[in-house]
Amino acid sequence: MTTQEEKIESLRFIGLTDQKIQETLKNEAITNLLVEIVSHAKKVVNGAALEKSSANLLYQIGTKLKSQIKNRLPLLVESVVNKNLTTEPQLNAAFEYLISHPGENLNIKDFNEYCGVGVVVTAEKIKETVQAVIDENKNELVQKRYKFPVGSLLAELRKRIKWADGKLVKTELDAQILSLLGPKTEQDNAKEKKKEEAKPKKAAIIEEAEPEKIQSFMELAGEAINFHKPGENYKTEGYVITDKTMDLLKKHVKETGGKVVTRFPPEPNGILHIGHAKAINFNFGYAKHNNGICYLRFDDTNPEKEEERYFKGIIEMVDWLGYKPFKITHASDQFDKLYELAKELIRRGKAYACHQKNEEIKGHNPPPSPWRDRPAEESLKIFEDMKKGKFDEGEVTIRMKYTMEDGKQDPVAYRIKYAHHAKTGDKWCIYPTYDFTHCLNDSLENITHSLCTKEFQSRRSAYYWLCNSLDVYCPVQWEYGRLNLNYTVVSKRKLMKLIQEGICNDWDDPRLYTLSALRRKGYPPEAINMFCGKVGVTMAQTTTDITLLESCVRTVLNVSAPRAMAVLKPLKVTIENFPFESSIELEVPNFPQDESRGTHKISFDRIVYLDSCDFNENPTDKGYKRLSLTQPVGLRYTGYQIAVKEVLRNADGSVKELIGTCTKVEDKVKPKGFIQWVSNPVCFEARLYEKLFYHENPEDPKDVPNGWLSDINKNALKIIKNSMVDRSVLGSKVFDKFQFERIGYFSVDPDSTEDLMVFNRTVSLKEDHEKK
């Protein structure tokens, strides 16, 4: 084992300063690799001193080397020490070549040619090339002088004299520019003033702001995603290469046609929630963006918890979000093949039958299995007897000989479960685990990008180990941070608890953040997709505020939900001097911002209903703009304003009804405000939703010491009966959405009947209704 002193001595060998050595020692992985590099280098130099330029390149090898080409470390070190690779561009070319040629048989001649070994770029050649590039840009250089972007010249020079020393090229370029332009003047050194854009003159009528563009997941997240191309799995950091890898990849590319192939693999034991929306968008969106295909694969390896309604519900939600699977598959489709692969793993001495109980092997430091080294033939016989039902549940398992990254030893591959399976019936009494099934199903379906959340990162090495142990095609596993929202819980166990305790009604209760609940609440699928894109694809585990989701909902509904007028708590107003003999019809726009998108008709009659919150007998707020005893208010779309003549009261003194008068709105004297109203309306039940939990993280014992159930907001649902809405909503279907002007966005609930419509408030408007 290398001592600290030996490590320091090795780092000094490649010219690191004491300060740099102390910084480097903090990174154990890089330090150990540099020690190994120095060990190789000392054998090559054989006691001779190491040139500074070579030492710098050796340090770059230690900091840039990718794990999949670590076996080429001796070649790289020898090439640097022997002065075959003398510049950074040559070393980078060496990395590129080795990553692109992972096979065992390396063509050294091709390697040297690709890296420019032996190519000498003389000072004269550098001077000539720099002169040529300056001549091509001379006019613009003279005009812009030192404001000219010199980086573009360097980029061009790198193309023309790829193997030249970068420092020499930059020095020559600076010298020739100085010769052409002379020393910098005061004007050259002066900072450019930003040109101020002319401010547009205020228009007489201020138009509403342009609605935000509705963007898809990949439009928002796509540019940040930089994955390997199909068939180039070996270029991915950490990917394990064997002597079979390249042949298997060639076969894979032939079978897929070089397409991107992804999969969304939910377990059919619950309803999808907002976190799944990100996974759906990522898998389906990435495949669609790259003209590939995506499977919807049910991970149905746990028959005790799977129900047919979950299969149907998942398919329905994927379709609702706007995605069509290339094919719907099940892990159970491959049970026969998986069984044969498990037998092959046993034959190869990499799995065994174990009789330790589940309690014994839980955790990361269980006692080693006494059956780990039993003969393969014996394990195969036991495995066959497991299949035939000769053992009780928990009596024996098949375990893989592998220690996972999180320290879990010998994970279970197969276990016994005497349970009816939703798809295979009673054919099997042994079922593969996730750790065994997942990567092999990916391999069998030729998945190119196995996208999963970060908690599966500790399983990545096991994923590669199992595929390579069986010599089957190995996809690349990519991890990303899962989507977490505050003020919510999404675990299936906790959601079920909320339903069982009667706190919520079912999986689609709009107070929850399951996808079916969000649909019922009125969230459009485009908004959820847009939200997932704005959250982005990162490795970091973050919690997002629900206000971002609500903002996306408003963005979509602003351009898709037609307007209607409604009053939640009606206040009757009789207009004494109604200017028409009977009720009239008014034609109002569905979308005031864009009247070309159609209109609907509303009734205007002697009796109108206002929202009771829009009347205040004696307001104290000077900015109050609605109806009072002394202040009239405009009725939207009518061209009239009403004033209070008399207040009729209930026995308890509360306002029962208003008697009013109306006058035409004059251009010169307009009312302070305009409000919504209804005449001859439709009655409905309004359901208003608030956050289900009081705290951002109800599962945090620091904030909620009495447990998450103690944090429930019992007033998260408020039901208002006898609300009123204009008749334009008649004929609307379940989940149809409207903007009730000045109130919020609402959606038709499935509880609606012919006799009574029910509307869920999807989200409030940005403005505070009380301030209008």
C-alpha positions in Angstrom: 0.0 0.0 0.0 1.4 3.4 -1.0 2.2 5.7 1.9 1.5 9.4 2.1 5.2 10.2 1.6 5.4 8.0 -1.5 2.3 9.7 -3.0 3.9 13.1 -2.4 7.1 12.0 -4.0 5.2 10.7 -7.0 3.4 14.0 -7.4 6.7 15.9 -7.2 8.1 13.7 -10.0 5.5 15.2 -12.4 6.4 18.8 -11.3 3.6 19.7 -9.0 4.2 22.4 -6.5 3.6 21.8 -2.8 0.3 23.7 -2.9 -0.9 21.7 -5.9 0.2 18.5 -4.2 -2.0 19.3 -1.2 -5.0 20.1 -3.4 -4.5 16.9 -5.4 -4.2 14.7 -2.3 -7.8 15.7 -1.4 -9.0 13.7 -4.4 -8.0 10.1 -3.6 -9.1 8.7 -7.0 -7.0 11.1 -9.0 -4.0 10.8 -6.6 -4.0 7.0 -6.9 -4.2 7.2 -10.7 -1.3 9.7 -10.8 0.8 7.4 -8.6 0.1 4.6 -11.1 1.1 6.9 -14.0 4.3 7.9 -12.3 5.1 4.2 -11.7 4.8 3.5 -15.4 6.7 6.6 -16.4 9.7 5.8 -14.1 10.1 2.4 -15.8 10.2 4.1 -19.2 12.7 6.9 -18.3 14.8 4.5 -16.4 16.4 7.0 -14.1 16.5 9.9 -16.5 14.9 13.3 -15.8 11.3 13.9 -17.0 10.9 17.0 -19.3 8.4 19.6 -18.0 6.2 19.4 -21.1 5.9 15.6 -20.6 5.2 16.0 -16.9 2.3 18.4 -17.7 0.8 15.9 -20.2 1.1 13.0 -17.7 -0.9 15.2 -15.2 -3.6 15.7 -17.8 -3.8 11.9 -18.3 -4.5 11.6 -14.6 -7.2 14.2 -14.6 -8.9 13.4 -18.0 -8.6 9.6 -18.4 -12.0 7.9 -18.8 -12.5 4.6 -17.0 -13.3 2.6 -20.1 -9.8 3.2 -21.6 -7.9 2.8 -18.3 -6.4 -0.4 -19.7 -4.6 1.8 -22.3 -2.8 3.7 -19.5 0.7 2.2 -20.3 0.4 3.1 -24.0 -0.5 6.7 -23.2 2.3 7.1 -20.6 4.9 5.5 -23.0 3.7 7.7 -25.8 4.2 10.9 -23.7 7.5 9.9 -22.1 8.9 8.8 -25.5 7.9 12.1 -27.0 5.4 10.6 -29.5 2.7 12.7 -27.9 4.1 16.2 -27.2 1.1 18.6 -27.2 -2.3 18.8 -25.6 -4.1 18.5 -29.0 -2.2 15.2 -29.6 -3.1 13.9 -26.2 -6.8 14.8 -26.7 -6.7 13.0 -30.1 -5.3 10.0 -28.4 -8.2 9.9 -25.9 -10.7 10.3 -28.8 -9.1 7.4 -30.8 -8.9 5.0 -27.9 -12.5 5.6 -26.8 -13.6 5.1 -30.4 -11.6 1.9 -30.7 -12.2 -0.1 -27.5 -11.3 -3.5 -28.9 -8.3 -5.4 -27.7 -6.4 -5.4 -31.0 -5.1 -1.8 -31.4 -3.6 -0.7 -34.7 -0.6 1.4 -33.5 0.1 2.7 -37.0 -3.5 4.1 -37.2 -3.3 5.4 -33.7 -0.1 7.3 -34.3 -1.4 8.7 -37.6 -4.7 9.9 -35.9 -2.7 11.6 -33.1 -0.2 13.3 -35.5 2.8 11.4 -34.1 5.9 12.5 -35.9 4.2 15.5 -37.5 6.4 18.5 -37.0 4.9 22.0 -37.5 7.8 24.4 -37.9 7.9 27.9 -36.7 8.0 29.0 -40.4 4.8 27.0 -41.1 3.0 28.6 -38.1 4.1 32.0 -39.3 2.9 31.4 -42.9 -0.5 30.0 -41.7 -1.1 32.9 -39.3 -0.2 35.4 -42.0 -2.7 33.7 -44.4 -5.5 33.9 -41.8 -4.8 37.5 -41.0 -4.8 38.5 -44.7 -8.3 36.8 -45.1 -9.6 39.0 -42.2 -7.5 42.1 -42.8 -10.3 44.5 -43.7 -12.4 43.7 -40.7 -9.3 43.6 -38.4 -8.3 47.1 -39.5 -11.9 48.4 -39.1 -12.6 46.8 -35.6 -9.0 46.8 -34.4 -8.7 45.3 -31.0 -12.4 44.8 -30.7 -12.1 42.0 -33.3 -12.9 38.6 -31.8 -9.5 37.0 -31.9 -11.0 33.6 -30.7 -12.4 33.1 -34.2 -8.9 33.4 -35.7 -7.5 30.9 -33.2 -10.3 28.4 -34.0 -9.5 28.7 -37.7 -5.8 28.2 -37.0 -6.5 25.1 -34.9 -8.2 23.6 -38.0 -5.4 24.4 -40.4 -2.4 23.5 -38.2 -4.0 21.0 -35.8 -0.7 19.7 -34.3 1.1 23.0 -33.8 1.9 24.1 -30.3 -1.0 26.2 -29.1 1.2 28.7 -27.2 3.5 29.3 -30.2 0.5 29.9 -32.4 -1.0 32.4 -30.0 2.3 34.2 -29.6 2.7 34.5 -33.4 -0.9 35.7 -33.9 -0.4 38.4 -31.2 2.8 39.5 -32.8 1.3 39.8 -36.3 -1.8 41.6 -35.1 0.5 44.1 -33.2 2.5 44.6 -36.4 -0.6 45.3 -38.4 -2.5 47.6 -36.0 0.3 49.0 -33.8 0.0 49.5 -30.0 -3.5 49.9 -28.4 -4.8 53.4 -28.3 -7.0 55.0 -25.6 -10.0 54.4 -27.9 -9.0 50.7 -28.2 -9.0 50.4 -24.4 -12.2 52.3 -23.9 -15.2 50.1 -23.1 -18.0 50.0 -25.7 -21.2 51.7 -24.5 -24.2 49.6 -24.9 -26.6 50.9 -27.5 -29.8 51.9 -25.8 -32.9 50.7 -27.6 -35.4 53.4 -28.5 -38.3 53.1 -26.1 -41.6 52.7 -27.9 -44.1 55.5 -27.4 -47.0 54.7 -25.1 -50.0 53.7 -27.2 -53.4 55.1 -26.4 -54.6 51.7 -25.6 -52.3 49.3 -23.7 -52.5 45.8 -25.2 -52.4 42.7 -23.0 -49.0 41.0 -22.9 -48.4 38.3 -25.4 -49.2 34.9 -23.9 -46.2 32.7 -23.1 -45.5 30.0 -25.7 -46.5 26.5 -24.7 -43.3 24.4 -25.0 -42.8 20.7 -25.0 -40.5 18.8 -22.6 -37.7 18.4 -25.2 -38.0 22.0 -26.4 -37.2 23.0 -22.9 -34.8 20.2 -21.8 -33.5 18.8 -25.1 -30.4 21.0 -25.6 -29.1 20.2 -22.2 -29.1 16.4 -22.8 -25.9 15.1 -24.3 -26.1 11.3 -24.5 -24.1 8.8 -26.5 -25.2 7.9 -30.0 -26.8 4.5 -30.5 -24.0 1.9 -30.9 -21.4 4.1 -29.2 -22.2 2.9 -25.7 -18.5 2.4 -25.1 -17.9 6.2 -25.2 -19.9 6.7 -22.0 -18.0 7.2 -18.8 -18.1 4.1 -16.6 -19.3 1.7 -19.3 -17.7 -1.7 -19.0 -16.1 -3.1 -22.1 -15.3 -6.8 -22.6 -13.9 -8.8 -25.5 -17.5 -9.4 -26.7 -18.7 -5.8 -26.5 -18.0 -4.6 -30.0 -19.6 -7.7 -31.7 -22.7 -7.4 -29.5 -22.9 -3.6 -30.3 -22.7 -4.3 -34.0 -25.5 -6.9 -33.7 -27.6 -4.4 -31.7 -27.2 -1.6 -34.2 -28.2 -4.0 -37.0 -31.3 -5.0 -35.2 -32.4 -1.5 -34.2 -31.3 0.2 -37.4 -29.3 2.7 -35.3 -32.4 4.2 -33.7 -32.7 5.5 -30.2 -34.7 3.0 -28.2 -36.0 3.8 -24.7 -38.6 2.5 -22.3 -40.9 3.6 -19.5 -41.0 0.7 -17.0 -43.6 1.3 -14.3 -44.7 -1.2 -11.7 -48.5 -1.9 -12.1 -49.1 -1.7 -8.3 -50.4 1.8 -8.0 -51.4 5.0 -9.8 -48.9 7.3 -11.5 -48.0 10.6 -9.8 -46.3 13.8 -10.8 -42.9 12.3 -10.5 -43.7 9.7 -13.1 -44.7 12.5 -15.5 -41.0 13.4 -15.7 -40.0 9.8 -16.4 -42.7 9.6 -19.1 -41.6 12.8 -20.7 -37.9 11.9 -20.5 -38.2 8.5 -22.0 -40.9 9.2 -24.6 -39.7 12.7 -25.3 -36.1 11.8 -25.8 -37.0 9.0 -28.2 -39.4 11.2 -30.1 -36.9 14.0 -30.3 -34.4 11.7 -31.9 -36.8 9.9 -34.3 -36.6 6.8 -32.1 -39.0 4.5 -30.3 -40.1 4.0 -26.7 -41.7 0.9 -25.1 -44.2 1.0 -22.3 -43.0 -1.9 -20.3 -44.8 -3.1 -17.2 -42.4 -4.3 -14.5 -44.8 -7.0 -13.4 -42.5 -9.2 -11.3 -44.4 -8.8 -8.0 -47.7 -10.6 -8.5 -49.1 -10.0 -5.0 -49.5 -6.2 -5.5 -50.4 -6.0 -9.2 -54.0 -5.3 -10.3 -55.6 -5.0 -13.7 -56.9 -1.5 -12.9 -53.3 -0.3 -12.5 -52.3 -1.6 -15.9 -55.3 0.2 -17.5 -54.7 3.4 -15.4 -51.0 3.6 -16.5 -51.8 3.2 -20.2 -54.5 5.8 -19.9 -52.2 8.4 -18.2 -49.4 7.9 -20.8 -51.9 8.4 -23.5 -53.3 11.5 -21.7 -49.9 13.1 -21.6 -49.8 12.7 -25.4 -47.4 9.8 -25.9 -47.9 6.6 -27.9 -45.8 3.6 -27.0 -44.1 1.8 -29.9 -45.2 -1.3 -28.1 -46.7 -2.3 -24.8 -44.7 -5.1 -23.2 -44.4 -6.8 -19.8 -41.4 -8.1 -17.9 -43.4 -11.3 -17.8 -43.2 -11.6 -21.6 -39.6 -12.7 -21.1 -40.1 -15.0 -18.1 -39.0 -18.1 -20.1 -35.9 -16.4 -21.4 -35.1 -15.0 -18.0 -35.3 -18.4 -16.4 -32.9 -19.8 -19.0 -30.5 -16.9 -18.4 -30.6 -17.5 -14.6 -29.6 -21.1 -15.2 -26.8 -20.0 -17.4 -25.6 -17.6 -14.7 -25.5 -20.5 -12.3 -23.6 -22.7 -14.8 -21.0 -19.9 -15.1 -20.5 -20.0 -11.3 -21.9 -16.5 -10.8 -25.1 -17.4 -9.0 -26.2 -20.0 -6.4 -29.1 -21.4 -4.4 -29.1 -20.0 -0.9 -31.2 -21.1 2.2 -30.6 -18.0 4.3 -33.9 -16.4 5.4 -34.9 -12.9 4.3 -34.3 -11.5 7.7 -30.7 -12.8 7.7 -29.7 -11.2 4.5 -31.3 -7.8 5.0 -29.0 -4.7 5.2 -25.5 -4.2 4.1 -23.5 -6.4 6.5 -25.3 -9.7 6.6 -23.4 -12.9 7.4 -21.8 -14.5 4.3 -23.9 -17.3 2.9 -22.6 -20.8 3.7 -24.0 -22.0 0.4 -22.1 -19.4 -1.8 -19.6 -22.0 -3.1 -22.0 -24.9 -3.6 -21.5 -26.8 -6.9 -23.4 -25.3 -9.9 -25.1 -28.7 -10.6 -26.5 -28.6 -7.1 -27.8 -25.1 -7.4 -29.4 -25.9 -10.8 -31.2 -28.9 -9.3 -32.5 -26.8 -6.5 -33.6 -24.1 -9.0 -35.5 -26.7 -10.9 -37.2 -27.9 -7.7 -38.1 -24.3 -6.9 -39.8 -24.0 -10.2 -41.7 -27.2 -9.5 -43.0 -25.9 -6.2 -41.0 -28.2 -3.9 -40.1 -25.5 -1.5 -42.1 -23.1 0.7 -41.9 -19.3 0.2 -38.7 -17.9 1.7 -37.1 -21.3 2.1 -34.6 -20.8 -0.7 -33.6 -18.1 -3.2 -31.2 -17.7 -6.1 -28.5 -15.1 -5.3 -25.9 -13.5 -7.6 -22.3 -13.4 -6.6 -21.8 -9.6 -6.6 -21.4 -6.8 -4.1 -23.4 -3.7 -5.2 -22.1 -0.1 -5.0 -24.1 0.6 -1.9 -22.5 -2.4 -0.1 -25.5 -4.8 -0.6 -24.0 -8.3 -1.0 -25.2 -11.0 -3.3 -28.6 -9.6 -4.3 -31.4 -12.0 -4.9 -32.2 -13.0 -8.5 -35.2 -15.3 -8.0 -37.6 -16.0 -5.1 -40.6 -18.2 -4.5 -44.1 -16.6 -4.5 -47.3 -18.7 -4.6 -49.4 -16.0 -6.0 -51.6 -15.7 -9.1 -50.0 -13.5 -11.8 -52.2 -11.0 -13.7 -50.6 -12.1 -17.1 -49.1 -15.5 -16.7 -51.7 -16.9 -14.3 -50.4 -19.8 -12.2 -47.6 -20.9 -14.6 -44.9 -19.7 -12.4 -44.2 -19.9 -8.6 -40.8 -18.4 -8.9 -40.4 -14.7 -9.9 -37.3 -12.7 -10.9 -36.4 -9.6 -8.8 -35.9 -6.1 -10.2 -32.1 -6.5 -9.9 -32.1 -9.5 -12.2 -34.9 -8.5 -14.5 -34.4 -4.9 -15.3 -31.1 -4.9 -17.2 -31.9 -8.2 -19.0 -35.3 -6.9 -20.2 -33.5 -3.8 -21.4 -31.0 -6.0 -23.2 -33.7 -8.2 -24.8 -35.6 -5.1 -26.0 -32.4 -3.5 -27.4 -32.8 -0.4 -25.2 -30.1 2.2 -26.1 -30.6 4.5 -23.2 -31.8 3.1 -19.9 -33.0 6.2 -18.1 -33.7 6.0 -14.4 -33.8 8.2 -11.3 -30.7 8.7 -9.2 -31.6 6.2 -6.5 -30.7 3.5 -9.1 -27.2 4.8 -9.5 -25.9 2.3 -6.9 -27.2 -0.5 -9.1 -25.5 0.7 -12.3 -22.4 -1.5 -11.8 -24.6 -4.5 -11.1 -26.5 -3.7 -14.3 -23.3 -3.8 -16.3 -22.0 -6.8 -14.4 -25.0 -9.0 -15.1 -25.2 -8.2 -18.8 -21.5 -8.8 -19.2 -21.5 -12.0 -17.1 -24.0 -13.5 -19.5 -22.3 -12.1 -22.6 -25.5 -10.3 -23.8 -25.9 -6.8 -25.2 -25.4 -4.2 -22.5 -27.3 -0.9 -22.7 -26.1 2.3 -21.0 -27.8 3.3 -17.8 -28.2 7.1 -17.3 -29.5 8.5 -14.0 -31.2 11.8 -13.4 -32.7 13.6 -10.3 -36.2 12.6 -9.5 -39.0 15.2 -9.5 -40.1 16.2 -6.0 -42.8 18.8 -5.2 -43.3 20.5 -1.9 -46.5 20.3 0.2 -47.1 16.8 -1.1 -46.5 13.1 -0.5 -46.3 10.7 -3.4 -45.4 7.3 -2.0 -48.0 4.7 -2.8 -48.1 3.6 0.9 -48.9 7.1 2.1 -51.4 7.8 -0.7 -53.2 4.7 0.2 -53.2 5.7 3.9 -54.9 9.0 3.0 -57.6 7.1 1.2 -58.1 4.5 3.9 -58.3 7.2 6.6 -61.0 9.0 4.6 -58.9 12.1 4.3 -59.0 11.8 0.5 -61.7 10.0 -1.5 -59.6 8.0 -4.0 -56.5 8.1 -6.2 -58.0 10.9 -8.3 -58.9 13.2 -5.4 -57.8 16.7 -6.7 -56.0 17.3 -3.4 -53.4 14.7 -4.4 -50.7 14.9 -7.0 -51.4 11.7 -8.8 -51.8 12.2 -12.6 -55.4 11.1 -12.5 -56.0 13.7 -9.6 -54.4 16.4 -11.6 -56.4 15.6 -14.7 -59.6 15.7 -12.5 -58.6 19.0 -11.1 -58.3 20.4 -14.6 -54.5 20.4 -15.2 -53.9 20.2 -19.0 -51.3 17.5 -20.0 -49.4 20.2 -21.9 -48.8 22.1 -18.7 -47.5 19.0 -16.9 -45.1 18.3 -19.8 -44.0 21.9 -19.9 -43.4 21.9 -16.1 -41.3 18.8 -16.4 -39.2 20.5 -19.1 -38.7 23.6 -17.0 -37.6 21.5 -14.0 -35.0 20.1 -16.4 -32.9 16.9 -16.4 -30.2 17.2 -13.8 -28.4 14.8 -11.5 -29.2 16.9 -8.4 -32.0 15.8 -6.1 -34.1 19.0 -5.7 -37.6 19.9 -4.5 -39.6 22.2 -6.7 -42.2 24.7 -5.5 -45.7 24.0 -6.7 -46.0 27.6 -7.9 -43.9 26.7 -10.9 -46.4 23.9 -11.9 -49.3 26.3 -11.3 -47.6 28.9 -13.5 -47.3 26.4 -16.4 -51.0 25.5 -15.9 -52.0 29.2 -16.2 -49.8 29.6 -19.3 -51.6 26.7 -21.1 -55.1 27.5 -19.9 -54.7 31.2 -20.8 -54.7 30.3 -24.4 -56.9 27.2 -24.3 -59.7 27.8 -21.8 -62.6 29.9 -23.2 -63.9 32.6 -20.9 -67.2 32.5 -19.0 -68.7 34.6 -16.3 -69.6 33.1 -12.9 -70.3 34.2 -9.4 -69.4 31.9 -6.5 -71.6 33.6 -3.8 -74.5 35.3 -5.8 -76.0 38.6 -4.7 -79.3 39.4 -6.5 -79.6 42.9 -8.1 -82.9 44.1 -9.6 -82.3 46.9 -12.1 -85.3 49.2 -11.8 -84.7 51.2 -15.0 -83.6 48.2 -17.1 -83.4 49.8 -20.6 -84.9 47.0 -22.6 -88.5 45.5 -22.6 -87.1 42.0 -22.0 -83.9 40.1 -21.7 -81.4 40.6 -24.5 -78.6 38.4 -25.8 -75.0 39.7 -25.9 -72.3 38.2 -28.0 -69.0 38.1 -26.1 -65.6 36.7 -27.2 -64.3 33.3 -26.0 -60.8 34.8 -25.8 -60.8 38.6 -25.3 -57.1 38.7 -26.4 -58.0 37.1 -29.7 -61.6 37.8 -30.9 -61.0 35.8 -34.0 -61.3 32.6 -31.9 -65.1 32.8 -31.7 -67.8 34.1 -29.4 -70.6 32.8 -27.2 -74.0 34.3 -26.2 -75.0 35.4 -22.7 -78.3 36.8 -21.4 -78.7 40.3 -20.0 -81.9 40.8 -18.0 -83.6 43.0 -15.4 -82.3 40.7 -12.7 -78.5 40.1 -12.5 -76.4 38.4 -10.0 -73.1 39.7 -8.8 -70.5 38.0 -6.6 -71.3 39.1 -3.0 -67.6 40.0 -2.5 -67.9 42.7 -5.2 -70.3 44.8 -3.0 -69.1 46.7 0.1 -71.5 49.1 1.7 -68.9 51.5 3.1 -65.4 50.5 2.0 -62.5 52.1 3.9 -59.9 51.3 1.2 -59.3 54.3 -1.0 -58.3 52.1 -3.9 -61.6 50.2 -3.8 -63.0 49.9 -7.4 -66.1 47.8 -7.1 -69.7 48.5 -6.1 -70.6 50.4 -2.9 -73.5 52.6 -1.7 -71.9 55.6 -3.3 -69.8 54.1 -6.1 -71.2 52.6 -9.3 -69.5 49.7 -11.1 -69.4 48.6 -14.7 -70.9 45.3 -15.9 -68.6 43.6 -18.3 -69.6 43.5 -22.0 -72.9 45.4 -21.4 -71.8 49.0 -21.9 -73.7 49.8 -18.7 -72.8 50.6 -15.1 -75.1 50.1 -12.1 -75.5 52.1 -8.9 -77.2 51.1 -5.7 -80.6 52.6 -4.9 -81.7 50.4 -2.0 -80.4 47.6 0.1 -82.9 44.9 1.2 -81.8 42.9 4.2 -82.4 39.6 5.9 -83.8 39.4 9.4 -80.3 39.3 10.8 -79.3 42.5 9.0 -77.2 40.9 6.3 -77.6 42.0 2.7 -80.3 40.0 0.9 -80.7 41.9 -2.3 -79.9 45.2 -4.0 -82.2 47.5 -5.9 -80.3 49.4 -8.5 -80.3 51.6 -11.5 -78.2 51.5 -14.6 -76.8 54.1 -17.0 -74.8 53.9 -20.1 -71.0 54.1 -19.7 -69.8 57.3 -21.2 -66.3 57.6 -22.6 -65.6 60.7 -20.5 -66.8 59.4 -17.2 -66.0 55.7 -16.8 -66.5 53.7 -13.6 -63.4 52.8 -11.6 -63.9 49.1 -12.3 -65.8 46.4 -14.3 -67.0 43.2 -12.7 -68.5 39.9 -13.9 -72.2 39.1 -13.5 -74.8 36.6 -14.7 -78.4 36.7 -15.8 -80.7 33.7 -16.2 -77.8 31.6 -15.0 -77.0 27.9 -14.5 -76.5 26.8 -10.9 -73.4 24.8 -10.1 -71.4 23.4 -7.2 -67.9 24.9 -6.9 -65.1 23.0 -5.3 -62.1 25.1 -4.2 -58.8 23.4 -3.3 -55.9 24.5 -1.2 -52.7 22.7 -0.2 -53.3 19.4 1.6 -50.4 20.0 4.0 -49.4 23.0 6.0 -45.6 22.5 5.7 -43.4 22.4 2.6 -42.1 19.0 3.6 -44.7 17.2 5.7 -42.4 14.2 6.0 -39.6 16.1 7.7 -39.7 15.2 11.4 -38.0 18.5 12.3 -40.9 20.5 10.9 -43.6 18.0 11.7 -42.5 16.1 14.8 -45.9 14.3 15.2 -45.7 12.7 11.8 -47.0 13.6 8.4 -50.6 12.8 9.1 -50.7 15.4 11.8 -49.9 18.1 9.1 -53.1 17.6 7.2 -55.0 20.8 6.3 -58.6 19.8 7.0 -59.8 22.8 5.1 -58.0 21.9 1.9 -61.4 21.4 0.2 -64.1 24.0 0.3 -67.5 23.3 -1.3 -69.7 26.2 -2.4 -73.2 25.3 -3.4 -75.6 27.4 -5.4 -72.9 29.2 -7.4 -74.0 30.5 -10.8 -72.4 30.6 -14.2 -73.6 31.9 -17.6 -75.3 29.4 -19.9 -72.4 29.1 -22.3 -71.1 26.2 -20.3 -74.2 24.0 -21.0 -73.2 21.0 -23.1 -69.7 20.9 -21.9 -68.1 17.5 -21.2 -66.2 16.2 -18.2 -62.7 17.8 -17.9 -63.7 20.7 -20.2 -62.0 23.8 -18.9 -63.0 27.5 -18.6 -61.7 30.7 -17.2 -64.3 32.1 -14.9 -63.4 35.8 -15.4 -61.8 37.5 -12.4 -62.0 34.2 -10.3 -59.8 31.5 -11.8 -59.7 28.5 -14.1 -62.3 25.8 -13.5 -62.9 22.2 -14.9 -66.0 20.1 -15.2 -65.8 17.3 -12.6 -67.0 13.7 -13.3 -69.5 14.1 -10.4 -71.6 16.4 -12.7 -75.1 15.3 -13.6 -77.8 16.6 -15.9 -79.4 18.3 -12.9 -76.2 19.8 -11.3 -72.9 20.7 -12.8 -69.8 20.5 -10.6 -66.7 22.6 -11.3 -63.3 22.2 -9.7 -61.1 25.2 -9.4 -58.0 24.2 -11.2 -55.9 27.3 -10.2 -56.6 30.9 -9.3 -55.7 33.8 -11.5 -52.4 35.6 -11.0 -54.2 38.7 -9.7 -55.6 38.8 -6.2 -59.4 39.0 -6.7 -59.8 40.9 -3.5 -57.7 43.8 -4.7 -59.7 44.5 -7.8 
